[in-house]
């Protein structure tokens, strides 16, 4: 067995998920979420179609803060990064 290799991710928005990228030795490797940029609009996985997208405030350490535009700037909601997807 060779030496273990590791990689460092510098952006705080990059965190692991349950999707496997695969590993040449059959082990589960690190997984990366899509990069979510502050100010972009996101949806929760399984979000009802009649609920408008959320605006992303920031992501840190696998947690993201989002808000609805109608909530104003002082009200936000903390959710797991893996629960969010970008609006296309």
C-alpha distances in whole Angstrom, upper triangle without the diagonal:
4,7,9,12,15,18,22,25,28,30,31,32,28,27,25,26,26,25,22,20,18,14,12,10,13,13,16,16,19,22,25,29,32,33,36,39,42,45,44,45,42,42,41,39,42,45,48,50,53,51,51,47,46,46,43,44,40,37,35,32,32,35,38,42,44,48,50,53,56,54,55,53,53,51,48,45,42,39,35,34,32,36,37,38,39,43,43
4,6,9,13,16,19,22,25,28,29,30,27,26,24,26,26,25,22,20,18,14,12,11,15,14,17,16,18,21,24,28,30,31,35,37,40,43,42,43,41,42,40,39,42,44,48,49,52,50,50,46,45,45,41,42,38,35,33,30,30,34,37,41,43,47,49,52,55,53,54,51,51,50,47,44,41,38,35,33,32,35,36,37,38,42,42
4,6,10,13,16,20,23,25,27,28,24,24,22,25,25,25,21,20,18,15,14,13,16,15,17,15,17,20,23,26,29,30,33,35,38,41,40,41,39,40,39,38,41,43,47,48,51,49,48,45,43,43,39,40,36,33,30,28,28,32,35,38,41,44,47,49,53,51,51,49,49,48,44,42,38,36,33,31,30,34,35,35,37,40,41
4,7,10,13,17,20,22,23,24,21,20,18,21,21,21,18,17,16,12,13,12,15,13,14,12,13,17,19,23,25,26,29,32,34,38,37,38,36,37,35,34,37,40,43,45,47,45,45,41,40,39,36,36,32,29,27,24,24,28,31,34,37,41,44,46,49,47,48,45,45,44,41,38,35,33,29,27,27,30,31,32,33,37,38
4,7,10,13,17,19,21,22,18,18,17,19,20,20,17,15,15,12,13,13,15,13,14,11,12,15,17,20,23,23,27,29,31,35,34,35,33,34,34,32,36,38,41,43,45,43,42,39,37,37,33,33,30,27,25,22,23,26,29,32,35,39,41,43,46,45,45,43,43,42,39,37,33,31,27,26,25,29,29,29,31,34,35
4,7,10,13,16,17,18,15,14,14,17,19,18,16,15,15,13,14,15,17,14,14,10,10,13,14,18,20,20,23,25,28,31,30,32,30,32,31,30,33,35,39,40,43,40,39,36,34,33,30,30,26,23,21,18,19,23,25,29,31,35,38,40,43,42,42,39,39,38,35,33,30,28,24,22,22,26,26,27,28,32,33
4,7,10,12,14,15,12,12,13,16,18,18,16,14,15,14,16,17,18,16,15,11,9,12,12,15,17,17,20,22,25,28,27,29,28,29,29,28,32,33,37,38,40,38,37,33,31,30,27,27,23,20,19,17,17,21,23,26,29,32,35,37,40,39,39,36,37,36,33,31,28,26,23,20,20,24,24,24,25,29,30
4,6,9,11,13,10,11,12,16,19,19,18,16,18,17,19,21,22,19,17,14,11,12,12,15,16,15,18,20,22,25,25,27,26,28,27,27,31,32,36,37,39,36,35,31,29,28,24,24,20,18,16,14,15,19,20,24,26,30,33,35,38,36,36,33,34,33,30,28,25,24,21,19,19,23,23,23,24,28,29
4,6,8,9,7,8,11,14,17,17,17,16,18,18,21,22,23,20,18,14,11,11,10,12,13,12,15,16,18,22,21,23,22,24,24,24,28,29,33,34,36,33,31,28,26,24,21,21,17,14,13,12,13,16,17,21,23,26,29,31,34,33,33,30,30,30,27,25,22,21,18,16,17,20,19,20,20,24,25
4,6,9,8,10,13,17,20,20,20,19,22,22,24,26,26,24,21,18,15,15,12,14,14,12,14,15,16,20,20,23,22,25,25,26,29,30,33,34,36,33,31,27,25,23,20,19,15,13,12,12,14,16,17,20,22,25,29,30,33,32,31,28,29,29,26,25,22,21,19,16,18,21,20,21,21,24,26
4,5,6,9,12,15,19,19,20,19,22,23,26,27,27,25,22,19,15,14,11,11,11,9,10,11,13,16,16,19,18,21,21,23,26,26,30,31,32,29,27,24,21,19,16,15,12,10,9,10,11,13,14,16,18,22,25,26,29,28,28,25,25,25,22,22,19,18,16,13,16,18,17,17,17,21,22
4,6,7,11,14,18,19,20,19,22,23,27,28,28,25,22,19,15,14,11,11,12,9,10,11,12,16,16,18,17,20,20,21,25,25,28,29,31,28,26,22,20,18,14,13,10,7,6,6,8,10,11,13,16,20,23,24,27,26,25,23,23,23,19,18,16,15,13,11,14,16,15,16,17,20,23
4,6,10,12,16,16,18,18,21,23,26,28,27,24,21,18,14,13,9,8,8,6,7,8,10,14,13,15,14,16,16,17,21,21,25,26,27,24,23,19,17,15,12,12,8,6,6,7,7,9,9,12,14,17,20,22,25,24,24,21,22,21,18,17,14,13,11,8,11,13,12,13,13,17,19
4,7,10,13,13,15,14,17,19,22,24,23,21,17,14,11,9,6,6,7,6,9,11,13,17,16,17,16,18,17,18,22,22,26,27,29,26,25,21,19,18,15,16,12,9,9,8,8,11,12,15,17,21,23,25,28,27,27,25,26,25,21,20,17,15,12,9,10,14,13,13,14,18,20
4,7,10,11,13,13,16,18,21,22,21,18,15,13,9,7,5,6,9,9,11,14,16,19,18,19,17,18,17,17,20,21,25,27,29,26,25,22,20,20,16,17,14,10,9,7,6,9,11,15,17,21,24,26,29,28,28,26,26,25,21,19,16,14,10,8,8,12,12,14,15,19,21
4,7,8,9,10,13,15,18,19,18,15,11,10,6,5,5,6,10,12,14,17,19,22,21,21,18,19,17,16,20,21,25,27,29,27,27,23,22,22,19,20,17,13,13,10,8,12,14,18,19,23,26,28,31,30,31,29,29,27,23,21,18,15,11,9,8,12,13,14,17,20,22
4,6,8,10,13,15,19,20,18,15,11,10,8,5,6,6,10,13,14,18,20,22,20,20,17,17,15,13,17,19,22,24,27,25,25,22,21,21,19,20,18,15,15,12,9,12,14,18,19,23,25,28,30,29,30,29,29,27,23,20,17,14,10,9,6,10,11,12,15,19,21
4,6,10,11,14,18,18,16,13,10,10,9,7,9,9,13,16,17,21,23,25,23,23,19,18,16,14,16,19,23,24,27,26,26,23,23,24,22,24,21,18,18,16,13,15,17,21,22,25,27,30,32,31,33,32,32,30,26,23,20,16,13,12,8,11,13,14,18,21,22
4,7,9,12,16,17,14,13,9,9,9,6,8,9,12,15,17,21,23,26,23,22,19,19,17,14,17,20,23,24,28,26,26,24,23,25,22,25,23,19,20,18,15,18,19,22,23,26,28,31,33,33,34,33,34,31,28,25,22,18,15,13,10,13,14,14,17,20,21
4,5,8,12,13,11,9,6,6,7,6,9,11,14,17,20,23,26,28,26,26,23,22,21,18,21,24,27,28,31,30,30,27,27,28,25,27,25,22,22,19,17,20,22,25,26,30,32,34,37,36,38,36,37,35,31,28,25,22,18,16,13,16,18,17,20,23,23
4,7,10,12,11,10,7,6,7,6,8,11,13,16,19,23,26,28,26,26,23,23,22,20,23,26,29,30,33,32,31,28,28,28,26,28,25,22,22,20,18,21,23,26,27,31,33,35,38,37,39,37,38,36,32,30,27,24,20,18,15,18,19,18,20,23,23
4,7,9,7,7,6,5,8,9,12,15,17,20,23,26,29,32,29,30,27,27,26,23,26,29,32,33,36,35,35,32,32,32,30,32,29,26,25,23,21,24,26,30,31,34,36,39,41,41,42,41,41,39,36,33,30,27,23,21,18,21,22,22,24,27,27
4,5,5,5,6,5,9,11,14,17,20,22,25,28,32,34,32,32,30,30,29,27,29,32,35,36,40,38,38,35,34,35,32,34,31,27,27,24,23,26,28,32,33,37,39,41,44,44,45,43,43,42,38,35,32,29,25,23,21,24,25,25,27,30,30
4,6,7,9,9,12,14,17,21,23,25,29,32,35,37,35,36,33,33,32,30,33,35,39,39,43,42,41,38,38,38,35,37,34,31,30,28,26,30,32,36,37,41,43,45,48,47,48,46,47,45,42,39,36,33,29,27,25,28,29,28,30,33,33
4,6,9,10,13,16,19,22,25,27,31,34,37,40,37,38,35,35,34,31,34,37,40,41,44,43,43,40,40,40,37,39,36,32,31,28,27,31,33,37,38,42,44,47,49,49,50,48,48,46,43,40,37,34,30,28,26,29,30,30,32,35,35
4,7,9,13,14,18,21,24,27,30,33,36,38,36,36,33,33,31,29,31,34,37,38,42,40,41,38,38,38,36,37,35,31,30,27,26,29,31,35,37,40,42,45,47,47,48,46,47,45,41,38,35,31,28,26,24,27,28,28,30,33,34
4,6,10,12,16,19,22,25,27,31,33,36,34,34,31,31,29,27,29,32,36,37,40,39,39,36,35,36,33,35,32,28,27,24,23,26,29,32,34,38,40,43,45,44,45,44,44,42,38,35,32,29,25,24,21,24,26,26,29,32,33
4,7,9,12,15,18,21,24,27,30,33,31,31,28,27,25,23,26,29,32,34,37,35,35,32,32,32,30,31,28,25,24,21,19,23,25,29,30,34,36,39,41,40,42,40,40,38,34,31,28,25,21,20,17,21,22,23,25,28,29
4,6,10,13,16,19,22,25,27,30,28,29,26,26,25,23,26,28,32,33,36,35,34,31,30,31,28,29,26,22,22,19,17,21,23,27,29,32,35,37,40,39,40,38,39,37,33,30,27,24,20,19,17,20,21,21,24,27,28
4,7,10,13,15,18,21,24,27,25,26,23,24,23,21,24,27,30,31,34,32,32,28,27,27,24,26,22,19,18,15,14,18,20,24,26,29,32,34,37,36,37,35,35,33,30,27,24,21,17,15,14,18,19,19,21,25,26
4,7,10,12,15,19,21,24,22,22,20,20,19,18,21,23,27,28,31,29,28,25,24,24,21,23,20,17,16,14,12,16,18,21,23,26,29,31,34,33,34,32,33,31,27,25,22,19,15,13,11,14,15,15,17,21,22
4,7,9,12,15,18,21,19,19,17,18,17,16,20,22,25,26,29,27,26,22,21,21,18,20,17,14,14,13,11,14,15,19,20,24,26,28,31,30,31,29,30,28,25,22,20,17,14,11,10,13,13,13,14,18,19
4,6,9,12,15,17,15,16,13,14,14,13,17,18,22,23,25,23,22,19,18,18,15,17,14,12,13,12,9,12,12,16,17,20,22,24,27,27,28,26,27,25,22,19,17,14,11,8,7,10,9,9,11,15,16
4,6,10,13,15,12,13,11,13,14,14,17,18,21,21,24,22,20,17,16,16,13,16,14,12,14,14,12,13,13,16,16,19,21,23,26,26,26,25,26,25,21,20,18,15,13,9,9,11,9,8,8,12,13
4,6,10,12,11,12,11,14,15,16,19,19,23,23,25,23,21,17,16,14,12,13,11,10,12,13,12,13,12,14,15,18,20,21,25,24,25,23,24,23,20,19,17,15,14,10,11,13,11,10,9,12,14
4,7,9,7,9,8,11,13,14,18,17,21,21,22,20,17,14,12,11,8,10,8,8,11,13,11,11,9,11,11,14,16,18,21,21,21,19,21,20,16,16,14,13,12,9,11,12,9,8,7,10,12
4,6,6,9,10,13,15,17,21,20,22,22,24,21,18,14,12,10,7,8,7,8,12,14,14,13,11,12,11,14,16,16,20,20,19,17,19,19,16,16,15,15,15,12,14,15,12,11,9,12,14
4,6,9,10,14,16,18,21,20,22,22,23,20,17,14,11,8,5,5,5,8,11,15,14,13,10,9,9,11,14,14,17,17,16,14,16,16,13,14,14,14,15,13,16,16,13,13,11,13,16
4,7,9,13,16,19,21,19,21,21,21,18,15,12,10,6,5,6,8,11,15,18,17,16,12,11,9,10,12,11,15,15,14,12,15,15,13,14,15,16,17,15,18,17,14,14,11,12,14
4,7,10,13,16,19,17,19,18,19,16,13,10,8,6,6,8,10,12,15,18,17,16,12,12,10,11,12,12,16,16,16,15,18,17,15,15,16,15,16,14,16,15,11,10,8,8,11
4,7,10,13,15,13,15,14,15,13,9,6,5,5,6,9,11,13,17,19,17,16,12,12,9,10,10,10,14,15,15,15,17,16,14,14,15,14,15,13,15,13,10,9,6,6,9
4,7,10,12,10,13,13,14,11,9,6,5,6,7,10,12,12,16,18,15,14,11,11,8,10,10,12,15,16,17,17,18,17,14,13,13,12,12,10,12,10,6,5,4,5,9
4,6,8,6,9,10,11,9,8,5,6,9,10,13,14,14,18,19,16,14,12,12,10,11,11,13,16,16,18,18,20,17,14,13,13,11,12,11,11,8,6,5,6,6,10
4,6,5,9,10,12,10,10,8,8,11,11,14,15,14,17,18,14,13,11,12,10,12,12,15,17,17,19,20,20,17,14,12,12,9,10,9,9,5,5,6,9,10,13
4,5,9,11,14,12,13,11,12,15,14,18,18,17,19,19,15,15,14,15,14,15,16,19,21,21,23,23,24,21,18,15,14,11,11,10,9,5,6,7,10,11,14
4,6,9,12,11,13,12,13,17,17,20,21,20,22,22,19,18,17,18,16,17,17,20,21,21,24,25,26,22,19,17,17,14,14,14,12,9,10,10,13,13,15
4,6,9,7,9,9,10,14,15,18,20,19,22,23,19,18,16,16,14,14,13,16,17,18,21,22,23,19,17,14,15,13,14,14,13,10,10,10,12,12,14
4,6,6,9,10,12,16,18,21,23,23,25,26,23,21,19,19,16,16,14,17,17,18,21,23,24,21,19,17,18,16,18,18,17,14,13,13,15,13,16
4,6,7,9,12,16,18,21,23,24,27,28,25,23,21,20,17,17,15,17,17,19,22,23,25,22,20,19,20,19,20,20,19,16,14,14,14,12,14
4,6,9,12,16,19,22,24,25,28,30,27,24,22,21,17,16,13,15,15,17,20,22,24,21,19,18,21,19,21,22,21,18,17,16,17,14,16
4,7,9,12,15,18,20,21,25,26,23,21,18,17,14,12,10,12,12,13,16,19,20,17,16,15,17,16,18,19,19,15,14,14,15,13,15
4,7,10,13,16,18,20,23,25,23,20,17,16,12,10,8,9,10,12,15,16,18,16,15,14,17,16,18,18,19,16,13,13,13,10,13
4,7,9,13,15,16,20,22,20,17,14,13,10,9,7,9,11,12,14,15,18,15,13,13,15,14,16,15,16,13,10,10,9,7,11
4,6,9,12,13,17,19,17,15,11,10,6,5,5,7,10,10,12,12,14,12,10,10,11,11,14,13,15,12,10,10,10,9,13
4,6,9,12,15,18,17,14,11,9,5,5,6,7,10,11,11,11,13,12,10,10,12,12,14,13,16,14,11,11,10,10,13
4,6,8,12,15,13,11,7,6,5,7,9,10,14,13,13,12,13,12,9,10,10,10,12,11,13,12,10,11,10,11,14
4,7,10,14,14,11,7,5,5,7,10,11,14,13,12,10,11,11,8,10,10,11,13,12,15,15,13,14,13,15,18
4,7,10,10,8,6,6,7,10,14,15,18,16,16,13,14,13,11,11,10,11,12,10,14,14,12,14,13,16,19
4,7,7,6,4,6,9,13,16,18,21,19,19,16,17,16,12,12,9,9,9,7,11,12,11,13,13,16,19
4,6,5,6,9,12,16,19,21,24,22,21,19,18,18,15,14,10,11,10,9,12,14,13,16,17,20,23
4,6,8,11,15,18,22,24,27,24,25,22,21,20,17,15,12,11,9,9,11,14,14,17,18,22,24
4,7,10,13,17,20,23,25,23,24,22,21,20,16,14,10,9,6,5,8,10,11,13,16,19,22
4,7,10,14,17,20,22,20,20,18,18,16,12,10,7,6,5,5,9,10,10,13,15,18,21
4,6,10,13,16,18,17,17,15,15,14,10,8,6,5,6,6,9,9,9,12,13,15,19
4,7,11,13,15,13,14,12,11,10,6,5,4,6,9,9,12,12,11,13,14,16,20
4,7,10,12,10,11,10,11,9,6,5,6,8,10,10,13,12,10,12,12,13,17
4,6,8,7,8,8,9,7,5,6,9,10,14,14,17,14,13,14,14,14,18
4,5,5,8,9,11,8,8,9,12,13,16,17,19,16,14,15,15,14,17
4,5,6,8,11,10,10,12,15,17,20,19,22,19,17,18,16,15,18
4,6,9,11,10,11,13,17,18,22,22,24,21,19,20,19,18,21
4,7,8,6,8,10,14,16,20,20,23,20,19,20,20,19,22
4,6,6,9,12,15,18,21,22,25,22,20,22,21,20,24
4,6,8,11,14,17,20,20,23,22,20,21,20,20,24
4,7,10,13,16,20,20,24,22,21,23,22,23,26
4,7,10,14,17,18,21,19,18,21,21,21,25
4,7,10,13,15,18,16,15,17,18,18,22
4,6,10,12,15,13,12,15,17,18,22
4,7,9,12,11,11,15,16,18,22
4,6,9,7,8,12,14,16,20
4,5,5,7,11,14,17,20
4,5,6,9,11,14,17
4,6,8,11,14,17
4,7,11,13,16
4,7,9,13
4,7,9
4,6
4
